[in-house]
Amino acid sequence: MADIEAKSAKEMPFTQHLRELRSAFIRSLIVVFLLALVSFAFAEQIYAVLAKPLTTIADAHGLKMVVISPLEQAFTYIKTALFAAVILALPYLLGEIWHFVAPGLKQGEKRFLWPVITIGTLLFLAGITTTYFFLLPYTMEIIIAWLPDSIEATISMERYFSMAIQLLLAFGLVFETPLIVAMLIISGIISPERLSKWRRIYVVLAFLIAALCTPADPISQIAMAIPLILFFELGLILGRILRKDGPKG
């Protein structure tokens, strides 16, 4: 009986951990859902902004966007509202993630709460902005330019949205790399020395991720892989500078 009680006592922190995770997940879903309801009222305008890198180029080539199913526009606007809700909720979501891991951190490490939320939000928005103004127009220009004159192109509203969101979210996360790496080091989850040993594996992984998250053109893949690698190195440098415990390496 004593052994059972001792075992339960050891498992309590883990079960509490799961309850906190569930509560954070439910709160996050509620916030995103409420913001999505508000965003849906402006979904048409939001989509028009998202589609501008395409429509500007398509107009120059005499192309128009089409829908290929009766509910395509409605479902695309719902997805647009969800995307806008996630972007608007990003500071809150980062705060929930931090509060979830904070109990395992030392008191001195908790002072990074608001810097992490602020920097994480700014980095994500920087990745999205860079993609929207530079990579997305370039990608669409390349895709349209590849079409021979014998092929008449029609661009699906939902297909473009899926590709655009894939690129925007992927590069938003890419720009989070230095923050993630630095926080892993600062929190003591992994040492910069070990991460340095994994550098070659990470480089291969970066190109693999880029191949999976971008269109088929090699320029877009390289445009994602190189920042992934550079931001990894930047995260290592920041982690070494900000780390308080262990060898300075």
N, C-alpha and C positions, 0 to 999 in steps of 0.2 A: 504493500500500500504506500509506503514511504517513497519507494522508487517511482510509483506512478505519479505521486504528487510532485516529486522533484522534476520528473519529465514534463509534466504540465506547466510547471513554473518556467522551464526553459523555453517551452513553445509559446508562452504568452506573448513575448515581444514580437514574434513572427506573426501571430494571429492579429495582434494590434496593428502591425505593419500592413497587413492585408486589408483590415477595416479602413485604415487611413487612405490606402490606395483606392479602395472602392468609393469612399466619400469624395475624394478629390476628383475621381473620374466622373461621378454623377454631377458634382458642382460644375465641372467644366462643360459637360454636355448641356446642362441647363443654360449656362451663359451663352454658349454657341447657338443653341436653339433660339433663344430670345433675340440675339443679334441677327440671326438669319431671318426671323420674321420681319424685323425692321428693314433689313437689307433687301428683302424681296420686293418691297414697295418701290425700290429704285433699281431693280435688277436690269431693266432695259437700258438705263443710262450707264450702269456699271459695265454691262456687256459691250456697249458701244465703245467705251474706253478701252476695254481689253482687246477688242477687235480692230482698233485703229491701226496697229502695225500691219495688219493684213489688208484692211480696206484701202489704205493709202496706196499700197503697192498694187492691189487688185484693180483699182480704178485706173491706174496708169496702163495696165495690160488689158483693160476692157472686160474684167472678170467680175462676177457677182456671187454673193454668198446665197446658198440655197438650203432648204430643209428637205429631208428625204423621207420623213415620216410625220404623221399628223401631230404627234405630241412632242416632236423634237424641240421646238422652240420653248414649250412650257418646261420640259425637263432641263433644258439648258439654262433657263433663267433660275430654276431651283438650285442647280449646281453653282451658278454664279452667286446667288445669295449665300450659299454655304461657304464658298470661297471667301467672300467679303467678310462673313462673320468670323471665320478663323483668323483673318488678318486683324480685324478689330479686336478680337479677344486675345491676341498674342501676348500682350503684357500680363494679362490675368493667367493665361495658361503657363507661362514661364514662372510666374509666382507660385502657382500650385506645384509645379515640378520642384521648385526650390524648397518649398515648405515640406515637401514629402521627404527630401533627402537631408534637410537641415538637422533633424534630430541625431543623425549619425556623424555630424561634423563637430569640431571643437568650437569653443566660444569665439575664438579669434577669427575662425573661418566664416562665421555667420555674418560678419560685417560686409561680406561681398554680396548680400541679398539684392539690394537695389542696384548696385553697379551691374550685376549679372543680368537682371531684368532689363535695365536700360540698354546696356550694350547688346544683349541678345536681340532685343527688338530692333535696334538700329542696324545691326548686321543683317538681319533677315530682310528688312526693308531695303537695305543697300543692294542685296542680291537680287531682289525682285525688280528694283528700279533699273539696275544695270542690264538685266535680261530684257526688260520691256523696251528700253530705249535703244539698245544696241544689238543684242543677240537675236531677239525675236524678229525684228525687221530684216536683219541679214539672212536669217534662216528662211523666212518666207520668200525673200527675193531669190535665193538660190533655188528653192524648190520650184518656184514658178518659172525661173529661167531655164531649168532643165527640161521643161515640157517642150516637145517638138511642135512645130506648127500644125502638124496633122492631127493633133489631139486637142479637143476642146475641153477645157478644164471647168469643173464646177466644184465649189468648195462648200462642204457641209458645215453648217453652223456648229453642230455638236462636235464634229471631228476637229475643227480648228480649236474650239474651246478646250478639248481634252489635251491637245498638243501644247497649247499655250500654258495651261495650268501645270502640266507636267514639267515644262521648262522653268516656269516661275518658281514653283515650290522647290524643285531640285536645286536651283541656284540659290534660293533663299537659305536652304539647309547647308549648301556648300559654304556660304559666307559665315555660317555658325561654327565651322570647323575649328578656328583658333580658340574660340571661347570654350568649346567642348573639351578640347585637348588640355587647355590651361586648367580648367576646373577639375578634370580627372587627376592632374598632377597635384594641384593645390589641396584637394581633399584627401590625397594619399591613396587613392584607389589604385593608381599605377605610377611607377617612377618614370622620370624622363629618360633614364638610362635604358630601361626596358623598351620604351617606345622607340628610342633611337635604334635599338637592335632590330625592331620590326620595320624599319624604314623601307627596305626593299619590298617586303610583302605589301606594305601600304601603297607603294607606287603602282604595283600591279593591280591592286584592288581599286585604286583611283581610276585607272583607265577602264577597268571592268565596269565600275559604277557609271562612268561617263558613257560607255557604249550602251548601257541599259536605259539610261535616263535622257538621252538626246536622240534627235532624228539620225538618219543614216549618214549624213554628211560628216566627214572627218574633222572639218573645222569646228563644228559645234562640240564634238567629242573632246578635241584638244582644248577648246575654250573652257570646258568643265574640268578636265583632268589636271591641267596646270594650276588653276587656283586651289584645287583640292590638295595638291602637293605643297604649294607655297604656304597655304594657310595652316597646314599640318606643322610645317617648320616654324611658322610664326607662333603657333600655340605652344610648341616646345620651348621657344625662347621666353615667352611670357610666363609659362609655368615655372621655369627655372628661376626667373626673377622674383616672382611673387611667392614662391614656396617658402614656408617658414621652418619646416622641419626636415630632417634628413640631410644627406650630402647635397651640396650645391651643384655637383656635376658640371 
